[in-house]
C-alpha cells in the first residue's frame, strides 16, 4: 500500500490534483459538512480548502491493527486511525491552529496502486477563543 507520505506531501504543497489522484473516480469523501462524491468534486474541495488554509504539518497514525481485509481476493481493505495537522488560515494574523481527529477509510487496488474509495474524517472541536474582558 502507498505510504502515508503520499498523502502528506500534497497537503504540505497545497496540491489538490495530487491528492485527488489518490482517490478512485467514484470515491466518497465524508467531511463534517457532508459527503463529497467523485474524484473531480474531491479535487475541487481540496483546491477550495487550500485557498483558505496552508498546511504546515500533516500526520496520519494508523491503528496498530490496520489494515483489515475486505473479502478474500486481497483487493480491498479498511483502515482507521488518527490524524493531526497544523494550519494557518489565509489572511489571518493570529498564528497557527492545531487540528486533530479520527478517520476511517476503504482502499481498493487498481492495478499496482491502492486508491481511496471512501474516507471519513472527524475533527476534534477547536478550543473556544478566550472571552473578552468586560
N, C-alpha and C positions, 0 to 999 in steps of 0.2 A: 504494500500500500504506500501511497505517497507520504512523504514525511510531513510533519507539522510545518516545517519551514516553507513548504509550497503555499501554505495559507498566509504565513507571517509576512513574507517578503512583499506580496501585493498590497497588504494592509499598510505596511510602512511606506510604500511608494505611492499609495493612493491610486492603484492601478485596477480600476473596475473591470476592464476587459480580461485581465489575467485572473481575477477572482471568479468571474462568470465562467471562464473556461474550465474551472474545476467542477462545474455542475453539469448534469445531463440536460438535454434540450427540454425535457418535461419536468424538471426539478420544481420542488416547492420549498420555499424558504419561509418559515413561520417566525415572524417577529412579534414583539409585544404590541404592535399596531395592526397585526393581521397577516394573512398569508400573501406571499408574492409568488406568482406562478410563471414558470418558464424562464429559460436562460436569459433571454433578451430583457425581460422585466427585472430580473435579478441584477443584471449589469446596470440598468438604469437606476435601480435603487442604490447600488454602491456608488455610481457616479454622482448622484444627488447627495449622498451621505458625505462623500469626500469634498463636496463644495462647502459643507457645514463644519466638518471636523478634520483635524490632522492627527493621525495616529503616531505616537512616539514609541509605543511598545504594544505588542500583541502576543499573548501566550496562551497555549492550549495545553491542558493537563488531562490526559485520558485516564479514565477509571482503570485501575490495575487489571480488571477482568476483561476489558475491551480489547479487541473487537469480539462480537458474538456472531457466529454464522447464522444466516437465514437460509433454510433449505439445506440440500445436500450436494449441490453442484459446485459450491465454492465460489459463486459469482456474486454473492450479496452478503453484507454484514451490517449489523447495527452497532453503534458506539455511543458512549456517553462520557461526560466528564465536566470539567470546569474550564472557564476561560477568564482572562483578565486583560485589561488594556489601559493605556494612559493616552488621553486625547487632549487636544487643545481646540476649543471652539473658535472657528474662524471669526475674526473681528472682535473677539472678546479679550480683555486685558486682565483677566483675574487668575491666570495660571492654569496649570494642567488639572484635569479631572481624572480620578481613578474610577474605572468601571470593572465590574466583575459579575459573573453569573454562571449558569449551568447550560449544557447543551445536550442534545440527543441527535444522532444523525443516522441515515441509512445510506450506505455506499454500494454501488454496483460496479462490476468490472465491464469496461468497454474496451475490448482488445486487451492490450497490456496495461491499461490505465484504470485506476479506480476513480470514479466520479461520484459526486454527492447527488443523490436523488431527492433526499429530504433532509433539511436541517431545521431544528427548532432551538431557539435561544430564549433563555430567561435572563433578566438583568436584575441584580440586587438593587433595591431602592437607593438612590443617592441621598446622602445626608442633607437635611434641610439647611439652608443658609442661616447664619446666626441672626437672631432677632435684632432689629434696630433699637437702640436705646430711645426711651420716650422723653 
